[in-house]
Amino acid sequence: MCDTSLLIERLKRDDIELWNHYQYAAVSIIIRDDEILLEKRNSALNDPWAGQFALPGGHYEQLDGTLYDTAIRETFEETGIRLNRENFIGYFGPFTPRNKSDMMVIVYVFSIENNQPISLINSTETEFLGWIKLSRLMKAKIKDDGGYSFIIDEGTVWGMTARILDLFLSMCKFDGSQ
């Protein structure tokens, strides 16, 4: 199980200042007991990340106000989960996709209770949406040319999502033995 008390100490909670010369996006890591939510983007999408594993999230829109609000909105649109301040632990980043160097991605971390009723709703943007055990991710981690990947039954998690997951697992001191 991820040590959320360690995460609270390590993650930031202040506001993020947005600069005009960058594009921004926000993604959510949602922790439920010893699992996190992963999605696989629909292969039919017309974007550079179609068919890849990702965390729920997307592009900042001015109507959002903040990147935190982007994470909340995008997570609801893609999963049906309504997150709020009670679930919020903190954020880390930024990350930059290797194919889009002017984009800053912030990772917002939320925790929900295992007994909290949740009905996942697949959006048209996803072809897979499911809970993946952290121990399964740790066992699936392999070193590759770009750093690390995670080979799970549903496919290979690589690229920026793999970089985010690698740092997240180290931040919560998850070693797979729990």
ZATI-455550 format. One record per residue (C-alpha): residue number from 1; residue in one letter; x, y, z. Coordinates in pm, 1 decimal. Layout:
% ZATI-455550
REC pos code       xx       yy       zz
REC NUM    A        X        Y        Z
...
***
This chain:
% ZATI-455550
REC pos code       xx       yy       zz
REC   1    M      0.0      0.0      0.0
REC   2    C    122.2    350.1    -77.4
REC   3    D    217.9    549.0    231.0
REC   4    T     -4.4    855.7    190.7
REC   5    S    152.9   1025.8    492.4
REC   6    L    484.2   1029.4    301.7
REC   7    L    307.8   1169.5     -3.6
REC   8    I    153.1   1450.6    200.4
REC   9    E    503.2   1550.3    313.7
REC  10    R    651.8   1532.2    -36.7
REC  11    L    382.1   1683.0   -256.0
REC  12    K    310.8   2050.3   -313.9
REC  13    R    -22.4   2214.0   -235.1
REC  14    D     27.2   2579.9   -332.0
REC  15    D   -116.6   2749.7   -641.2
REC  16    I     62.4   2718.6   -973.2
REC  17    E    136.9   3030.2  -1174.7
REC  18    L     65.3   2979.5  -1544.1
REC  19    W    290.5   3149.1  -1799.0
REC  20    N    164.2   3250.1  -2142.2
REC  21    H    441.3   3084.0  -2343.8
REC  22    Y    351.3   2729.8  -2232.3
REC  23    Q     57.7   2501.0  -2290.1
REC  24    Y    -62.6   2324.1  -1975.9
REC  25    A   -229.5   1998.0  -1891.3
REC  26    A   -321.0   1823.0  -1569.4
REC  27    V   -350.6   1451.8  -1496.1
REC  28    S   -477.9   1268.3  -1190.1
REC  29    I   -329.9    980.0   -998.4
REC  30    I   -621.2    835.9   -803.1
REC  31    I   -519.8    603.8   -520.7
REC  32    R   -773.3    355.3   -386.1
REC  33    D   -621.2    132.8   -119.7
REC  34    D   -331.4    -32.2   -307.9
REC  35    E   -449.4     50.6   -660.4
REC  36    I   -438.9    339.5   -904.5
REC  37    L   -663.1    415.1  -1200.0
REC  38    L   -515.0    383.1  -1549.5
REC  39    E   -670.9    435.2  -1887.3
REC  40    K   -572.8    349.9  -2240.5
REC  41    R   -655.1    624.0  -2486.6
REC  42    N   -881.0    528.1  -2774.4
REC  43    S   -677.1    426.7  -3079.5
REC  44    A   -919.7    612.8  -3306.7
REC  45    L   -842.5    952.0  -3154.0
REC  46    N   -670.9   1210.2  -3367.5
REC  47    D   -388.7   1297.8  -3129.2
REC  48    P    -26.4   1194.7  -3077.7
REC  49    W   -115.7    986.1  -2770.1
REC  50    A   -392.8    772.2  -2925.5
REC  51    G   -367.2    408.5  -2817.4
REC  52    Q   -129.4    481.4  -2528.1
REC  53    F   -179.0    426.9  -2156.8
REC  54    A   -233.9    743.4  -1959.3
REC  55    L   -365.6    888.3  -1639.7
REC  56    P   -703.4   1062.6  -1651.4
REC  57    G   -652.0   1424.3  -1752.3
REC  58    G   -612.2   1668.8  -2032.6
REC  59    H   -552.2   2021.7  -2154.2
REC  60    Y   -606.7   2331.0  -1943.1
REC  61    E   -890.0   2557.3  -2057.7
REC  62    Q   -919.8   2917.8  -1939.2
REC  63    L  -1268.5   2845.5  -1805.0
REC  64    D  -1107.8   2598.1  -1562.6
REC  65    G   -939.4   2877.9  -1371.9
REC  66    T   -664.8   2654.3  -1229.5
REC  67    L   -485.4   2335.1  -1324.9
REC  68    Y   -640.6   2170.1  -1019.0
REC  69    D   -981.1   2245.3  -1174.5
REC  70    T   -858.2   2098.6  -1504.7
REC  71    A   -765.7   1774.1  -1325.9
REC  72    I  -1109.6   1759.9  -1160.5
REC  73    R  -1298.0   1833.0  -1485.5
REC  74    E  -1097.7   1599.2  -1707.1
REC  75    T  -1111.0   1314.6  -1454.9
REC  76    F  -1488.9   1341.0  -1436.4
REC  77    E  -1523.8   1358.5  -1817.0
REC  78    E  -1303.8   1051.7  -1870.7
REC  79    T  -1400.2    833.6  -1572.9
REC  80    G  -1721.5    957.6  -1412.1
REC  81    I  -1539.1   1007.3  -1078.4
REC  82    R  -1616.1   1332.5   -897.2
REC  83    L  -1305.7   1434.5   -702.9
REC  84    N  -1293.3   1716.2   -447.8
REC  85    R  -1067.5   1884.8   -190.2
REC  86    E  -1132.2   1604.5     60.6
REC  87    N   -965.3   1361.8   -181.4
REC  88    F   -673.1   1593.1   -269.5
REC  89    I   -327.6   1502.1   -137.0
REC  90    G   -105.4   1732.0   -344.5
REC  91    Y     69.6   1764.2   -678.8
REC  92    F    409.7   1715.3   -840.7
REC  93    G    573.4   1795.4  -1170.1
REC  94    P    595.7   1944.0  -1421.9
REC  95    F    652.4   1677.5  -1682.5
REC  96    T    700.5   1747.7  -2050.4
REC  97    P    600.7   1503.3  -2322.6
REC  98    R    902.3   1434.5  -2543.5
REC  99    N    697.0   1512.2  -2854.4
REC 100    K    560.5   1844.5  -2720.6
REC 101    S    834.2   2043.9  -2546.1
REC 102    D    617.2   2352.8  -2490.2
REC 103    M    366.0   2163.1  -2273.9
REC 104    M    384.8   2142.6  -1896.4
REC 105    V    192.1   1858.5  -1731.7
REC 106    I    117.8   1870.0  -1359.6
REC 107    V     22.8   1550.8  -1173.4
REC 108    Y   -249.5   1586.2   -908.8
REC 109    V   -275.1   1306.4   -652.7
REC 110    F   -605.7   1209.9   -494.3
REC 111    S   -701.0    934.6   -252.4
REC 112    I  -1043.2    779.0   -232.8
REC 113    E  -1171.1    530.2     23.1
REC 114    N  -1202.7    170.8    -87.6
REC 115    N  -1559.4    163.3     44.9
REC 116    Q  -1657.1    481.6   -144.1
REC 117    P  -1905.7    373.7   -413.4
REC 118    I  -1758.6    432.1   -758.4
REC 119    S  -1900.3    353.8  -1098.1
REC 120    L  -1639.7    398.8  -1367.8
REC 121    I  -1772.9    540.7  -1692.3
REC 122    N  -1563.0    484.1  -2004.2
REC 123    S  -1565.6    793.1  -2221.5
REC 124    T  -1525.9    791.0  -2597.3
REC 125    E  -1162.4    890.9  -2533.3
REC 126    T  -1074.8    560.4  -2364.9
REC 127    E  -1070.4    198.1  -2472.4
REC 128    F   -955.7     69.6  -2131.2
REC 129    L  -1025.6    210.1  -1785.2
REC 130    G   -938.5     10.1  -1475.6
REC 131    W   -775.0    -20.9  -1136.7
REC 132    I   -418.8   -156.7  -1137.9
REC 133    K   -253.7   -281.6   -819.0
REC 134    L     64.0    -95.9   -726.0
REC 135    S    239.9   -427.3   -654.8
REC 136    R    151.5   -539.1  -1008.0
REC 137    L    302.0   -220.3  -1149.9
REC 138    M    624.1   -266.1   -954.0
REC 139    K    661.5   -622.5  -1078.9
REC 140    A    590.8   -503.7  -1433.8
REC 141    K    863.3   -236.3  -1433.7
REC 142    I   1144.7   -289.6  -1684.2
REC 143    K   1441.2    -77.1  -1787.5
REC 144    D   1429.5     31.5  -2150.2
REC 145    D   1597.6    284.8  -2380.4
REC 146    G   1391.6    578.4  -2255.6
REC 147    G   1406.7    496.3  -1883.4
REC 148    Y   1137.7    257.6  -1764.2
REC 149    S    825.0     90.7  -1896.2
REC 150    F    560.3   -116.3  -1723.6
REC 151    I    442.4   -428.9  -1904.0
REC 152    I     99.5   -526.2  -1772.0
REC 153    D   -157.2   -773.2  -1909.7
REC 154    E   -346.7   -488.3  -2075.3
REC 155    G    -39.0   -360.3  -2262.4
REC 156    T    276.1   -152.4  -2214.2
REC 157    V    280.2    171.9  -2018.6
REC 158    W    566.0    384.0  -2150.9
REC 159    G    672.9    741.3  -2220.0
REC 160    M    567.2   1025.1  -1992.4
REC 161    T    310.7    811.0  -1808.5
REC 162    A    582.8    559.7  -1719.8
REC 163    R    810.3    843.6  -1601.2
REC 164    I    528.3    977.8  -1383.4
REC 165    L    449.4    633.4  -1237.7
REC 166    D    816.9    560.2  -1167.7
REC 167    L    855.1    882.7   -968.7
REC 168    F    519.7    835.1   -794.3
REC 169    L    607.7    481.6   -679.9
REC 170    S    940.2    604.2   -541.5
REC 171    M    772.1    896.6   -363.5
REC 172    C    530.6    672.5   -177.5
REC 173    K    813.9    431.7    -97.7
REC 174    F    626.9    147.7   -259.0
REC 175    D    864.8   -140.4   -309.4
REC 176    G    615.3   -407.9   -411.4
REC 177    S    665.6   -617.0    -98.5
REC 178    Q    353.7   -493.4     77.9
***
